[in-house]
Amino acid sequence: MPEVPPEPTNASDSPPARVWLWGVAPGWIGSFLAFVVIYLGVNLLYGLSTAKPAVPQIDAPDHAVVYLNPISITPAEDRIKVNLLVDPPDRLISNGALNEELSIRLPTVPKTITFAAGSKTWGADFDVIASDGSYEKYPVDRYEDAIVLTATTGSNGEELSVASDVVIWGKFPGWRVFPTTSREP
């Protein structure tokens, strides 16, 4: 019997030099999976670090409790925008409104915020220039400042000091506020 020559091989019949899955090289699949794992890990860490802050509680019905909540920072100006909310003592409230004028003096800022008698909203925003901090240390920059305040009531030129406590708390994207009170050492 005569010998049959082998059929010529076609280049398309030979196995590919690389293994392709859905037309994509394995390196791309690995890169995509690594990206997804890193993306999910970063989001998980961010989610864990953004827990709702617990507001320190002070039970002092005879004190004015002043809540200071930093709400934004302008790093290039070392400026911290703070929201101030006052919980007046029970003796200064009647029918849900102040029965006397209440002033909060912030000598370190310097600023005085006054709530008129009859006022039913006891909040205001103000800016503080941070005395300790610099944007040049980004991304680990931090800002600190000492805030001193006094609360007074009075009318007709007479002022009376009101016992007060301060609570600092809050949360805004990218920053961490360490909750503290004036009663903590």
N, C-alpha and C positions, 0 to 999 in steps of 0.2 A: 503494500500500500504506500502510496506516495505520502510524503510528509506535508502536512498543512502548515503553511506559515502562520505565525500568530497574527492576530488582528492588530492593526496599528492602534496605539493608545491615543486617546484624545486628552488634552490637558484638562478638560472639564470633568473627566472621569477620575482624576487623581484627587486624593483628599486635600482639603485646603491646608495651607501652612499654619493657619490659626483657627481656633475653634470660635465660631461666631454664634451668638444666641440672639435671635430676632434681628439679625443684621447688625448687631452691636458688638464691638470688641470687648473682651473681659475687663480690660483696664478701665474702660468707661463705666462699666457696671460697678466695679469696685470703688471707683471714685464717687459715683453717685451714692452708693450705699454709705460710704464714709461721710459724705456731706450730710445725708439724712440723719445719721447717728449723732454727729456733732451738733447739728441744728436742734434736734430733740433734746440733747443734753444741755445745751445753753438755755433753751426755753424752760426746761425743768428747773435748773438752778435759779433762773430769774423768777419763776413762779414761787419757788420756796422762799426766796428772799423778799417777796412782796406780800407777805402776810399782812392782814389788816392789823394796824397797831392797836394795842389795848390802851385806853385812856386811863391813866392813874386816877383813882378816885380819892377824894378827900371829903370826909363827912364832917362838915363844919357849918351848921346852919347859921351861926352867928358871925361868920367870916365872909368876906367877898372873895370868891374863888375866881382867879383870872387865868383863863386858858390861852396859852400862846401856841399857835400852830404855824410853823414855817410853811409857806405855800409855794415859794419859788426862790431861785437864786440866780443872780446875774454875776457869774464868776469874774468877768473882766472888770467889773466895778466893785467887787467884794460886797455886793448888796444882797441882803436877805429880806424878802417880803414876808411879813408876819401878819396872820389874822389873829385878832384879839377878841375873845368872847368873855363876858363877865357874867358870873352867877352871883347876883347881889345877895347880901344877907336877908333873911326873912323879914327883919324889922324895917327894911327899906322898900318893901313891895306891898302894894295894896291893889287889889283888883287886876293883877297881872301887869302893873305898871309901877315905875319908880315913884315914890311919894316925896323924894328929895333929889336934888341934883347930885350926881355921883361923878367924881373926877378921878381918872387914873393918870398919875404923873410918872413919866418914864425919863428920869434925869440923865440916864446914860445915852439916850437916843438923840437929842432931847425932844420930847413931845409930851403934850397933855391932851388926853382924850376925855371929853366931857359928855355925859349923858344927861339930858335935861329931865327935870321932874315931869312925870307923865309919859316918859319914853317907854315903849314896849320892846324895843330892839336894843340889845346891849352888845353890839359888835362893831369892829372897825379894823381897817388894814393900815399898816404903817411899814416903813422901811428902816432897816438897821444896817449900818455899815459894819461889817465883820472886822473885829480887831485882830483876829488870828486866823489866817488862811490865805491861800494864794492859788490862782488858777494855773500857775507855772508848775505845780506838782501833779497836773492831770496825768493819769486818770485816778490817782489816789488823793486828790485834793480834799480837804476838809475845812470847814469854817466853824469857828466858835466865837461866842461873844457873851459877856456877862450883862444881864439885863436886871436892872434894879427898878422897882416900882413901888409907889405908895398909892393908897386909895383914900380919898377924902370925900366928905359930904359937907354941905353947908349952903347957906344962902344969907343974904344981907351982910356979906363980908365976914361972917363967922365960918371957920372951917374946923371940922372934927375929923380926926383920923379914924379910919375903919380898919379893923383887923382884916388882914388879907393873906391869902396863900396863892402861890403861882404853880400852874401845871404846864409843862412843856411837852408836847406830843405832836405826832403827825406823820404823814407819809406823802411823798410825791415822787413821780418817776425819776429813777436814777440816783436818789439820795436816801439816806437813812437818818432818821431823827431818833435820838436816844431819849425815850420818855423819862421824865424826871419831875419831881415836885420840890417846892421850897422846904418841905418837911424832911427831905432826905439829907443825910449828912454830906 
